[in-house]
Amino acid sequence: QLEMLSRWVEERGAAGECAERCYALDRLRITGAVGEGPLQFELSGGVLADGPVAVPLFGPPEHVRIEAVLDDGRPASRREAAPISFEEGHYYLWTAARRFVLRGTLSLEGDLTLLVAGPLNSFEADVTGGTVAEGARLSGLSGATLHFSPDGGAAAESAGPTVFQLSRAVRVGREIGFEYRLVMRSGSDLGVVRLPLAFGEKVLDVSGASGFRTEGSELVLPTSGRSAEMKITGTLPKVGAFSPDPRSAYEWWLFESDAEHRLTVKGDARQVEAAESPIPRTQATSRLLLVQRGQRVEVDVEPLAGVEVLAAVVREHRRTLVLTERGDLVADDSLSYENNGIDYLTYAPGGRPIYLATDGKAQRIMHQGAAAEEVLVPLQTGSHMIQVQSLAQASVRPLGGSMELPMPSYPLTASQLRLTVGLPERVLPLALLGGDRPVWFADKGDAVAVVIGFVAAWIAVRPGAATSRGRRRALRVLGGLVMAGLWFVAPATFVAILVGIATAAVAWLVGRLFRGTSRAVAMVVLLGMGGLALLIGLFAVSAGRYQGERWDYAENAASAPSSTRRAKDDDQAKGGGSLAPGGAVLEGVTPVALGLPSYARNLHVSRELVTRDRAFRPVLVYTTSSALVPLALLWLAGVAVLLNAHRAALMELYRRAATRLARRPE
């Protein structure tokens, strides 16, 4: 039963393992003579967990030696040496006692400092032959360092301050800066303190001192009283090997760098958590080192190469370019941009600028010089919209050719550029090249219509029996060409003829399959279905060709707010403008938007990722209505040839129709 009970206790203890607040330290009392041997101490506390925990004591272990006995409530005859070991710069006690008292001796070596890990509620020092610099009665200690100073007379006073705590921060950026925090305490007046500038420091400011001066390679700091806290800032010429001041038992060294530099820190110092730094951090790349006396740190800086990024970008650029009958090119550009650091944009509109607006608000058009073609467009931070209108000239050849369309130029990268080209009635586009995909005058739908036209012509063209096979085949090919030309010239007529041919073919089958009343009913139904098919075909053609209809763009042109009207005499006296045939033209006033001209047909083309090195240069291949006159005559000649080939059949059909119409009803 005892064995089962012990197992239950062990399992319960393992399940309740403590994570934080596992112990409490009440009081630490130190007695003895400073500098004349070991000091006696008494530490009282308790364990709050159900099992043994590691209770932190003193440090650092390399300079402090502990011998102690644990009083955990057992009789004195059964007490043993306390289970003490060390880790992370301090000793610890392994115990599970709810209440304990640790008594023993500690020997301080070197600079007579004692690190109290804590947290400790209270500290008492009843020592002789010296003092504790921080005070004989302290409370609330955690990670504190206590300095024991023996009474050494004038020789000891001349050695320097009793407490000398120096923390340093080195920050690498466009220049290397430093920040030192110096804390000094003594039993007598500090007087004048000299801090060696061993690393070539250039001191710019000292706060906490009545004044400072530099004498050679030393910083002279006048002080008053027995304690002083100072903040020293300045610059360093370079980084290299660093070591602590000989008067410091240890120093905190904080190294930081910006995003353009990378630090490499080597040496025998121990790196600790950066949150423990007594100097506030300014960079996420900070490193904190605890440098003991005699240790050194070597720091190397590697500058990182910067990468050019886009400070501003055009999200979308829409350009509408309209060619008038007289050869004028009217352009309307709409740019949506994202800016993060550019003040002005040099914009070459590809013509004479006549209007500029940002987010719908008109602005004056300014150039960098009198002869400069680029417009200086002020850019705002964030997402905004720019509208620019310009005028240019183009020469249209009588029979057609190719034309390179003017495009604007600017140093920003455009994610997408969409171009709409409006053409007058006499200009017929054949292709628009330069985009991600070329745009042709015919698409897949046109190819399907041409194939259907050839099939219908092959069925409908039936010359007389005396016609040879070769001539019959040539006439059918000619009929296909006539139907194809009709599709591009008059698609509605093409649909009507196609429906008529299909209706006639079905009527021929109905005449073969039905007789009497059934034939009449079938003919009526067939005519109704033919009419319905004709309406559907005409609607489909009109819907498909909707974009090719004449459309007035003036309704969509953004209008600018009208500027304040001034007196006519003042305008004529100061404006320096003159009356143009289309309206008043003045210099130095806020412009108003121009409504774009109407056009008969349009083409759309786009390009992704446009830069100055990858410019968008669209080329329009066109013909004119004058060049199509010979083709129209050839088409009419083809129609005449087909009618002549079917003259006998048409005459017979006419005779039958006349006979039926002349017959009197019974």
URJOUR-V920429 format. One record per helix or strand of 3 or more residues. SS is the DSSP state (H for helix, E for strand). FROM is the first residue (numbers start at 1). TO is the last residue. If there is no record, write none. Layout:
ss | from | to
SS | FROM | TO
SS | FROM | TO
This chain:
ss | from | to
H | 2 | 15
E | 23 | 33
E | 39 | 47
E | 53 | 56
E | 64 | 71
H | 76 | 78
E | 84 | 87
E | 90 | 95
E | 100 | 108
E | 113 | 128
E | 130 | 132
E | 137 | 150
H | 153 | 158
E | 163 | 172
E | 176 | 185
E | 192 | 196
E | 202 | 207
E | 212 | 215
E | 218 | 222
E | 227 | 236
E | 241 | 243
E | 250 | 257
E | 261 | 267
E | 270 | 272
H | 274 | 276
E | 287 | 292
E | 296 | 303
E | 312 | 323
E | 328 | 339
E | 344 | 348
E | 352 | 358
E | 375 | 378
E | 382 | 393
E | 401 | 404
E | 413 | 423
E | 427 | 433
H | 444 | 460
H | 469 | 489
H | 491 | 513
H | 516 | 544
H | 546 | 548
H | 553 | 555
H | 568 | 574
E | 578 | 580
E | 583 | 585
E | 601 | 610
E | 619 | 624
H | 629 | 645
H | 647 | 662
